[in-house]
Amino acid sequence: MRGLRIIPAAALLAACALSGCEAPGIDSGAARELQGQVAEVAEAAAAGDYEAALEDLTGLSARLETAARHGEVSERRQERISAAIETVRLNLQTELALQK
């Protein structure tokens, strides 16, 4: 049941940081790619596989950094997405700790 709390956090990440492929501050291709990675995080968390979700989140962070370096994501948007990623990461780490 605890894993259900991660889904809203991942949804928040997608909605708040990546919403709208045409949103200012993010290239539409990068947005689609990042949204796909957010979905992977949410699916792993929903299945209770928090370690896989954390791995997916690490991949999402790396892709975000690459997108920012290539000018596909503005600095402001990168900061918002990074903050949301860290919120989800903390939730996932908490869930892992509770399993032990």
N, CA, C and O atoms as CSV, one atom per row, in Angstrom:
chain,resi,resn,atom,element,x,y,z
A,1,MET,N,N,0.804,-1.197,0.000
A,1,MET,CA,C,0.000,0.000,0.000
A,1,MET,C,C,0.846,1.259,0.000
A,1,MET,O,O,0.456,2.278,-0.571
A,2,ARG,N,N,2.021,1.186,0.652
A,2,ARG,CA,C,2.870,2.369,0.715
A,2,ARG,C,C,3.286,2.841,-0.669
A,2,ARG,O,O,3.394,4.045,-0.898
A,3,GLY,N,N,3.523,1.916,-1.599
A,3,GLY,CA,C,3.972,2.281,-2.934
A,3,GLY,C,C,3.021,3.208,-3.658
A,3,GLY,O,O,3.413,3.916,-4.586
A,4,LEU,N,N,1.779,3.201,-3.235
A,4,LEU,CA,C,0.801,4.078,-3.883
A,4,LEU,C,C,1.108,5.545,-3.631
A,4,LEU,O,O,0.643,6.405,-4.380
A,5,ARG,N,N,1.888,5.852,-2.585
A,5,ARG,CA,C,2.269,7.239,-2.335
A,5,ARG,C,C,3.298,7.721,-3.339
A,5,ARG,O,O,3.388,8.919,-3.605
A,6,ILE,N,N,4.070,6.810,-3.897
A,6,ILE,CA,C,5.098,7.185,-4.861
A,6,ILE,C,C,4.465,7.621,-6.176
A,6,ILE,O,O,4.975,8.524,-6.839
A,7,ILE,N,N,3.378,6.999,-6.551
A,7,ILE,CA,C,2.734,7.313,-7.821
A,7,ILE,C,C,2.334,8.786,-7.888
A,7,ILE,O,O,2.624,9.437,-8.892
A,8,PRO,N,N,1.678,9.342,-6.858
A,8,PRO,CA,C,1.382,10.770,-6.938
A,8,PRO,C,C,2.638,11.628,-7.054
A,8,PRO,O,O,2.629,12.650,-7.740
A,9,ALA,N,N,3.717,11.221,-6.391
A,9,ALA,CA,C,4.954,11.985,-6.487
A,9,ALA,C,C,5.506,11.928,-7.902
A,9,ALA,O,O,5.968,12.943,-8.423
A,10,ALA,N,N,5.465,10.765,-8.530
A,10,ALA,CA,C,5.937,10.642,-9.909
A,10,ALA,C,C,5.012,11.395,-10.858
A,10,ALA,O,O,5.467,12.008,-11.823
A,11,ALA,N,N,3.724,11.345,-10.579
A,11,ALA,CA,C,2.772,12.089,-11.405
A,11,ALA,C,C,3.015,13.586,-11.268
A,11,ALA,O,O,2.918,14.335,-12.240
A,12,LEU,N,N,3.327,14.007,-10.059
A,12,LEU,CA,C,3.647,15.418,-9.841
A,12,LEU,C,C,4.871,15.806,-10.651
A,12,LEU,O,O,4.914,16.879,-11.253
A,13,LEU,N,N,5.863,14.929,-10.664
A,13,LEU,CA,C,7.062,15.181,-11.457
A,13,LEU,C,C,6.692,15.386,-12.915
A,13,LEU,O,O,7.146,16.338,-13.550
A,14,ALA,N,N,5.880,14.506,-13.436
A,14,ALA,CA,C,5.498,14.605,-14.846
A,14,ALA,C,C,4.654,15.843,-15.112
A,14,ALA,O,O,4.900,16.568,-16.076
A,15,ALA,N,N,3.672,16.085,-14.272
A,15,ALA,CA,C,2.747,17.185,-14.519
A,15,ALA,C,C,3.396,18.543,-14.315
A,15,ALA,O,O,3.222,19.449,-15.130
A,16,CYS,N,N,4.135,18.681,-13.242
A,16,CYS,CA,C,4.659,19.996,-12.889
A,16,CYS,C,C,5.894,20.353,-13.699
A,16,CYS,O,O,6.081,21.515,-14.060
A,17,ALA,N,N,6.725,19.387,-13.984
A,17,ALA,CA,C,7.994,19.703,-14.614
A,17,ALA,C,C,8.024,19.471,-16.111
A,17,ALA,O,O,8.747,20.163,-16.828
A,18,LEU,N,N,7.258,18.516,-16.593
A,18,LEU,CA,C,7.361,18.131,-17.994
A,18,LEU,C,C,6.105,18.425,-18.793
A,18,LEU,O,O,6.039,18.094,-19.977
A,19,SER,N,N,5.121,19.030,-18.181
A,19,SER,CA,C,3.832,19.188,-18.848
A,19,SER,C,C,3.947,19.947,-20.156
A,19,SER,O,O,4.653,20.949,-20.277
A,20,GLY,N,N,3.244,19.439,-21.094
A,20,GLY,CA,C,3.123,20.097,-22.387
A,20,GLY,C,C,4.388,20.062,-23.216
A,20,GLY,O,O,5.368,20.735,-22.896
A,21,CYS,N,N,4.368,19.292,-24.261
A,21,CYS,CA,C,5.532,19.202,-25.131
A,21,CYS,C,C,5.889,20.546,-25.738
A,21,CYS,O,O,7.037,20.767,-26.123
A,22,GLU,N,N,4.938,21.430,-25.827
A,22,GLU,CA,C,5.188,22.743,-26.398
A,22,GLU,C,C,5.437,23.792,-25.320
A,22,GLU,O,O,5.494,24.985,-25.618
A,23,ALA,N,N,5.583,23.359,-24.075
A,23,ALA,CA,C,5.801,24.283,-22.968
A,23,ALA,C,C,7.134,24.999,-23.138
A,23,ALA,O,O,8.109,24.412,-23.608
A,24,PRO,N,N,7.170,26.268,-22.755
A,24,PRO,CA,C,8.427,26.999,-22.865
A,24,PRO,C,C,9.490,26.398,-21.944
A,24,PRO,O,O,9.193,25.926,-20.847
A,25,GLY,N,N,10.719,26.427,-22.414
A,25,GLY,CA,C,11.809,25.965,-21.587
A,25,GLY,C,C,12.206,24.520,-21.795
A,25,GLY,O,O,13.134,24.029,-21.152
A,26,ILE,N,N,11.506,23.831,-22.698
A,26,ILE,CA,C,11.873,22.434,-22.958
A,26,ILE,C,C,11.524,22.065,-24.399
A,26,ILE,O,O,10.436,22.362,-24.891
A,27,ASP,N,N,12.458,21.424,-25.045
A,27,ASP,CA,C,12.275,20.942,-26.409
A,27,ASP,C,C,11.243,19.810,-26.408
A,27,ASP,O,O,11.232,18.980,-25.499
A,28,SER,N,N,10.388,19.778,-27.412
A,28,SER,CA,C,9.315,18.781,-27.434
A,28,SER,C,C,9.851,17.351,-27.450
A,28,SER,O,O,9.279,16.477,-26.798
A,29,GLY,N,N,10.924,17.100,-28.170
A,29,GLY,CA,C,11.503,15.754,-28.195
A,29,GLY,C,C,12.057,15.355,-26.840
A,29,GLY,O,O,11.860,14.226,-26.389
A,30,ALA,N,N,12.746,16.274,-26.195
A,30,ALA,CA,C,13.285,15.998,-24.857
A,30,ALA,C,C,12.146,15.768,-23.872
A,30,ALA,O,O,12.236,14.890,-23.014
A,31,ALA,N,N,11.079,16.546,-23.989
A,31,ALA,CA,C,9.933,16.392,-23.088
A,31,ALA,C,C,9.327,15.002,-23.217
A,31,ALA,O,O,9.033,14.355,-22.212
A,32,ARG,N,N,9.140,14.541,-24.449
A,32,ARG,CA,C,8.573,13.206,-24.662
A,32,ARG,C,C,9.478,12.124,-24.071
A,32,ARG,O,O,9.005,11.187,-23.429
A,33,GLU,N,N,10.771,12.266,-24.294
A,33,GLU,CA,C,11.722,11.287,-23.786
A,33,GLU,C,C,11.725,11.267,-22.255
A,33,GLU,O,O,11.709,10.197,-21.646
A,34,LEU,N,N,11.745,12.432,-21.647
A,34,LEU,CA,C,11.740,12.518,-20.186
A,34,LEU,C,C,10.427,11.993,-19.616
A,34,LEU,O,O,10.422,11.331,-18.579
A,35,GLN,N,N,9.321,12.283,-20.282
A,35,GLN,CA,C,8.026,11.771,-19.819
A,35,GLN,C,C,7.999,10.249,-19.848
A,35,GLN,O,O,7.424,9.618,-18.961
A,36,GLY,N,N,8.616,9.661,-20.859
A,36,GLY,CA,C,8.697,8.201,-20.934
A,36,GLY,C,C,9.489,7.637,-19.764
A,36,GLY,O,O,9.141,6.593,-19.213
A,37,GLN,N,N,10.548,8.330,-19.392
A,37,GLN,CA,C,11.355,7.867,-18.265
A,37,GLN,C,C,10.600,8.043,-16.943
A,37,GLN,O,O,10.740,7.220,-16.038
A,38,VAL,N,N,9.807,9.102,-16.829
A,38,VAL,CA,C,8.979,9.287,-15.635
A,38,VAL,C,C,7.995,8.128,-15.520
A,38,VAL,O,O,7.759,7.621,-14.423
A,39,ALA,N,N,7.422,7.705,-16.644
A,39,ALA,CA,C,6.480,6.578,-16.640
A,39,ALA,C,C,7.163,5.307,-16.147
A,39,ALA,O,O,6.554,4.523,-15.419
A,40,GLU,N,N,8.422,5.094,-16.535
A,40,GLU,CA,C,9.163,3.918,-16.075
A,40,GLU,C,C,9.349,3.951,-14.557
A,40,GLU,O,O,9.211,2.929,-13.886
A,41,VAL,N,N,9.663,5.130,-14.025
A,41,VAL,CA,C,9.814,5.281,-12.572
A,41,VAL,C,C,8.498,4.937,-11.886
A,41,VAL,O,O,8.479,4.180,-10.915
A,42,ALA,N,N,7.399,5.492,-12.391
A,42,ALA,CA,C,6.081,5.265,-11.786
A,42,ALA,C,C,5.683,3.794,-11.842
A,42,ALA,O,O,5.140,3.260,-10.875
A,43,GLU,N,N,5.950,3.138,-12.968
A,43,GLU,CA,C,5.599,1.718,-13.101
A,43,GLU,C,C,6.384,0.852,-12.120
A,43,GLU,O,O,5.823,-0.043,-11.487
A,44,ALA,N,N,7.679,1.121,-11.996
A,44,ALA,CA,C,8.491,0.343,-11.059
A,44,ALA,C,C,8.037,0.578,-9.626
A,44,ALA,O,O,7.958,-0.364,-8.838
A,45,ALA,N,N,7.738,1.824,-9.285
A,45,ALA,CA,C,7.274,2.142,-7.934
A,45,ALA,C,C,5.932,1.482,-7.657
A,45,ALA,O,O,5.709,0.956,-6.567
A,46,ALA,N,N,5.040,1.506,-8.637
A,46,ALA,CA,C,3.721,0.894,-8.467
A,46,ALA,C,C,3.838,-0.610,-8.228
A,46,ALA,O,O,3.026,-1.203,-7.519
A,47,ALA,N,N,4.852,-1.209,-8.825
A,47,ALA,CA,C,5.073,-2.643,-8.653
A,47,ALA,C,C,5.815,-2.951,-7.349
A,47,ALA,O,O,6.044,-4.114,-7.014
A,48,GLY,N,N,6.185,-1.898,-6.622
A,48,GLY,CA,C,6.905,-2.087,-5.362
A,48,GLY,C,C,8.388,-2.348,-5.541
A,48,GLY,O,O,9.079,-2.720,-4.593
A,49,ASP,N,N,8.880,-2.153,-6.766
A,49,ASP,CA,C,10.301,-2.352,-7.054
A,49,ASP,C,C,11.017,-1.008,-6.936
A,49,ASP,O,O,11.344,-0.367,-7.934
A,50,TYR,N,N,11.249,-0.602,-5.687
A,50,TYR,CA,C,11.797,0.727,-5.422
A,50,TYR,C,C,13.243,0.855,-5.873
A,50,TYR,O,O,13.677,1.940,-6.259
A,51,GLU,N,N,13.990,-0.237,-5.828
A,51,GLU,CA,C,15.367,-0.182,-6.314
A,51,GLU,C,C,15.398,0.099,-7.814
A,51,GLU,O,O,16.188,0.919,-8.281
A,52,ALA,N,N,14.540,-0.579,-8.562
A,52,ALA,CA,C,14.459,-0.323,-10.004
A,52,ALA,C,C,13.978,1.099,-10.271
A,52,ALA,O,O,14.463,1.764,-11.186
A,53,ALA,N,N,13.029,1.557,-9.474
A,53,ALA,CA,C,12.528,2.921,-9.640
A,53,ALA,C,C,13.647,3.935,-9.398
A,53,ALA,O,O,13.753,4.928,-10.117
A,54,LEU,N,N,14.480,3.685,-8.390
A,54,LEU,CA,C,15.615,4.578,-8.130
A,54,LEU,C,C,16.615,4.554,-9.282
A,54,LEU,O,O,17.163,5.591,-9.657
A,55,GLU,N,N,16.851,3.370,-9.842
A,55,GLU,CA,C,17.740,3.269,-11.003
A,55,GLU,C,C,17.170,4.052,-12.178
A,55,GLU,O,O,17.893,4.777,-12.861
A,56,ASP,N,N,15.865,3.901,-12.407
A,56,ASP,CA,C,15.212,4.637,-13.485
A,56,ASP,C,C,15.297,6.143,-13.241
A,56,ASP,O,O,15.469,6.923,-14.178
A,57,LEU,N,N,15.176,6.538,-11.988
A,57,LEU,CA,C,15.255,7.951,-11.629
A,57,LEU,C,C,16.663,8.497,-11.881
A,57,LEU,O,O,16.828,9.642,-12.302
A,58,THR,N,N,17.662,7.672,-11.622
A,58,THR,CA,C,19.042,8.074,-11.912
A,58,THR,C,C,19.225,8.281,-13.412
A,58,THR,O,O,19.892,9.223,-13.841
A,59,GLY,N,N,18.631,7.398,-14.202
A,59,GLY,CA,C,18.679,7.566,-15.657
A,59,GLY,C,C,17.968,8.826,-16.109
A,59,GLY,O,O,18.423,9.513,-17.023
A,60,LEU,N,N,16.850,9.124,-15.463
A,60,LEU,CA,C,16.109,10.344,-15.775
A,60,LEU,C,C,16.958,11.572,-15.466
A,60,LEU,O,O,16.994,12.517,-16.254
A,61,SER,N,N,17.635,11.564,-14.333
A,61,SER,CA,C,18.504,12.687,-13.960
A,61,SER,C,C,19.625,12.880,-14.977
A,61,SER,O,O,19.943,14.004,-15.365
A,62,ALA,N,N,20.216,11.771,-15.400
A,62,ALA,CA,C,21.305,11.844,-16.375
A,62,ALA,C,C,20.796,12.401,-17.703
A,62,ALA,O,O,21.462,13.230,-18.323
A,63,ARG,N,N,19.628,11.953,-18.139
A,63,ARG,CA,C,19.069,12.448,-19.404
A,63,ARG,C,C,18.742,13.927,-19.295
A,63,ARG,O,O,18.939,14.679,-20.250
A,64,LEU,N,N,18.245,14.350,-18.139
A,64,LEU,CA,C,17.946,15.764,-17.926
A,64,LEU,C,C,19.219,16.603,-18.029
A,64,LEU,O,O,19.221,17.658,-18.663
A,65,GLU,N,N,20.289,16.138,-17.412
A,65,GLU,CA,C,21.558,16.868,-17.478
A,65,GLU,C,C,22.056,16.975,-18.914
A,65,GLU,O,O,22.536,18.028,-19.334
A,66,THR,N,N,21.941,15.887,-19.659
A,66,THR,CA,C,22.357,15.899,-21.063
A,66,THR,C,C,21.512,16.879,-21.861
A,66,THR,O,O,22.035,17.652,-22.663
A,67,ALA,N,N,20.204,16.845,-21.638
A,67,ALA,CA,C,19.301,17.757,-22.352
A,67,ALA,C,C,19.637,19.212,-22.031
A,67,ALA,O,O,19.613,20.070,-22.914
A,68,ALA,N,N,19.945,19.480,-20.788
A,68,ALA,CA,C,20.292,20.856,-20.395
A,68,ALA,C,C,21.593,21.299,-21.061
A,68,ALA,O,O,21.702,22.429,-21.536
A,69,ARG,N,N,22.575,20.403,-21.093
A,69,ARG,CA,C,23.855,20.736,-21.735
A,69,ARG,C,C,23.679,21.037,-23.218
A,69,ARG,O,O,24.394,21.870,-23.775
A,70,HIS,N,N,22.729,20.360,-23.856
A,70,HIS,CA,C,22.503,20.562,-25.293
A,70,HIS,C,C,21.480,21.651,-25.581
A,70,HIS,O,O,21.096,21.847,-26.735
A,71,GLY,N,N,21.040,22.352,-24.565
A,71,GLY,CA,C,20.095,23.450,-24.767
A,71,GLY,C,C,18.659,23.007,-25.004
A,71,GLY,O,O,17.836,23.802,-25.456
A,72,GLU,N,N,18.350,21.763,-24.711
A,72,GLU,CA,C,16.991,21.258,-24.910
A,72,GLU,C,C,16.070,21.604,-23.742
A,72,GLU,O,O,14.847,21.542,-23.862
A,73,VAL,N,N,16.670,21.968,-22.619
A,73,VAL,CA,C,15.921,22.307,-21.407
A,73,VAL,C,C,16.540,23.580,-20.838
A,73,VAL,O,O,17.757,23.671,-20.681
A,74,SER,N,N,15.701,24.553,-20.533
A,74,SER,CA,C,16.206,25.794,-19.943
A,74,SER,C,C,16.692,25.541,-18.516
A,74,SER,O,O,16.337,24.540,-17.893
A,75,GLU,N,N,17.501,26.457,-18.018
A,75,GLU,CA,C,18.012,26.319,-16.655
A,75,GLU,C,C,16.872,26.308,-15.641
A,75,GLU,O,O,16.876,25.513,-14.701
A,76,ARG,N,N,15.916,27.177,-15.834
A,76,ARG,CA,C,14.770,27.249,-14.916
A,76,ARG,C,C,13.977,25.937,-14.910
A,76,ARG,O,O,13.615,25.424,-13.851
A,77,ARG,N,N,13.718,25.410,-16.097
A,77,ARG,CA,C,12.970,24.154,-16.194
A,77,ARG,C,C,13.774,23.003,-15.604
A,77,ARG,O,O,13.218,22.127,-14.941
A,78,GLN,N,N,15.086,23.006,-15.845
A,78,GLN,CA,C,15.939,21.964,-15.279
A,78,GLN,C,C,15.871,22.003,-13.753
A,78,GLN,O,O,15.787,20.957,-13.110
A,79,GLU,N,N,15.906,23.187,-13.180
A,79,GLU,CA,C,15.826,23.309,-11.717
A,79,GLU,C,C,14.507,22.754,-11.189
A,79,GLU,O,O,14.491,22.064,-10.170
A,80,ARG,N,N,13.404,23.049,-11.870
A,80,ARG,CA,C,12.092,22.540,-11.441
A,80,ARG,C,C,12.029,21.023,-11.523
A,80,ARG,O,O,11.546,20.358,-10.606
A,81,ILE,N,N,12.524,20.486,-12.632
A,81,ILE,CA,C,12.494,19.038,-12.807
A,81,ILE,C,C,13.411,18.373,-11.784
A,81,ILE,O,O,13.046,17.361,-11.186
A,82,SER,N,N,14.587,18.932,-11.584
A,82,SER,CA,C,15.529,18.366,-10.614
A,82,SER,C,C,14.943,18.360,-9.206
A,82,SER,O,O,15.130,17.398,-8.462
A,83,ALA,N,N,14.243,19.417,-8.838
A,83,ALA,CA,C,13.617,19.472,-7.516
A,83,ALA,C,C,12.555,18.378,-7.382
A,83,ALA,O,O,12.452,17.731,-6.340
A,84,ALA,N,N,11.773,18.177,-8.437
A,84,ALA,CA,C,10.750,17.133,-8.412
A,84,ALA,C,C,11.393,15.749,-8.350
A,84,ALA,O,O,10.898,14.863,-7.652
A,85,ILE,N,N,12.486,15.562,-9.074
A,85,ILE,CA,C,13.206,14.287,-9.043
A,85,ILE,C,C,13.693,14.003,-7.626
A,85,ILE,O,O,13.582,12.874,-7.149
A,86,GLU,N,N,14.224,15.002,-6.960
A,86,GLU,CA,C,14.729,14.799,-5.606
A,86,GLU,C,C,13.600,14.460,-4.632
A,86,GLU,O,O,13.798,13.668,-3.710
A,87,THR,N,N,12.428,15.047,-4.825
A,87,THR,CA,C,11.273,14.705,-3.991
A,87,THR,C,C,10.906,13.237,-4.170
A,87,THR,O,O,10.677,12.523,-3.193
A,88,VAL,N,N,10.853,12.796,-5.407
A,88,VAL,CA,C,10.529,11.395,-5.690
A,88,VAL,C,C,11.626,10.489,-5.140
A,88,VAL,O,O,11.334,9.440,-4.567
A,89,ARG,N,N,12.886,10.888,-5.312
A,89,ARG,CA,C,14.005,10.082,-4.810
A,89,ARG,C,C,13.885,9.884,-3.290
A,89,ARG,O,O,14.063,8.771,-2.794
A,90,LEU,N,N,13.587,10.949,-2.562
A,90,LEU,CA,C,13.431,10.846,-1.109
A,90,LEU,C,C,12.282,9.908,-0.743
A,90,LEU,O,O,12.398,9.119,0.194
A,91,ASN,N,N,11.185,9.993,-1.474
A,91,ASN,CA,C,10.056,9.089,-1.226
A,91,ASN,C,C,10.443,7.636,-1.469
A,91,ASN,O,O,10.094,6.756,-0.682
A,92,LEU,N,N,11.158,7.388,-2.550
A,92,LEU,CA,C,11.581,6.022,-2.859
A,92,LEU,C,C,12.553,5.497,-1.809
A,92,LEU,O,O,12.450,4.345,-1.389
A,93,GLN,N,N,13.486,6.327,-1.387
A,93,GLN,CA,C,14.443,5.904,-0.363
A,93,GLN,C,C,13.734,5.608,0.951
A,93,GLN,O,O,14.106,4.675,1.663
A,94,THR,N,N,12.722,6.392,1.274
A,94,THR,CA,C,11.932,6.140,2.481
A,94,THR,C,C,11.230,4.805,2.381
A,94,THR,O,O,11.237,4.028,3.335
A,95,GLU,N,N,10.624,4.526,1.237
A,95,GLU,CA,C,9.931,3.246,1.055
A,95,GLU,C,C,10.905,2.074,1.175
A,95,GLU,O,O,10.570,1.052,1.775
A,96,LEU,N,N,12.096,2.212,0.616
A,96,LEU,CA,C,13.100,1.145,0.732
A,96,LEU,C,C,13.482,0.930,2.194
A,96,LEU,O,O,13.597,-0.209,2.647
A,97,ALA,N,N,13.673,2.003,2.920
A,97,ALA,CA,C,14.036,1.897,4.339
A,97,ALA,C,C,12.943,1.218,5.147
A,97,ALA,O,O,13.233,0.447,6.061
A,98,LEU,N,N,11.693,1.498,4.818
A,98,LEU,CA,C,10.581,0.892,5.524
A,98,LEU,C,C,10.448,-0.605,5.250
A,98,LEU,O,O,9.876,-1.340,6.056
A,99,GLN,N,N,10.975,-1.050,4.118
A,99,GLN,CA,C,10.923,-2.470,3.782
A,99,GLN,C,C,11.913,-3.291,4.594
A,99,GLN,O,O,11.761,-4.506,4.724
A,100,LYS,N,N,12.921,-2.632,5.135
A,100,LYS,CA,C,13.992,-3.356,5.851
A,100,LYS,C,C,13.680,-3.539,7.303
A,100,LYS,O,O,14.476,-4.125,8.036
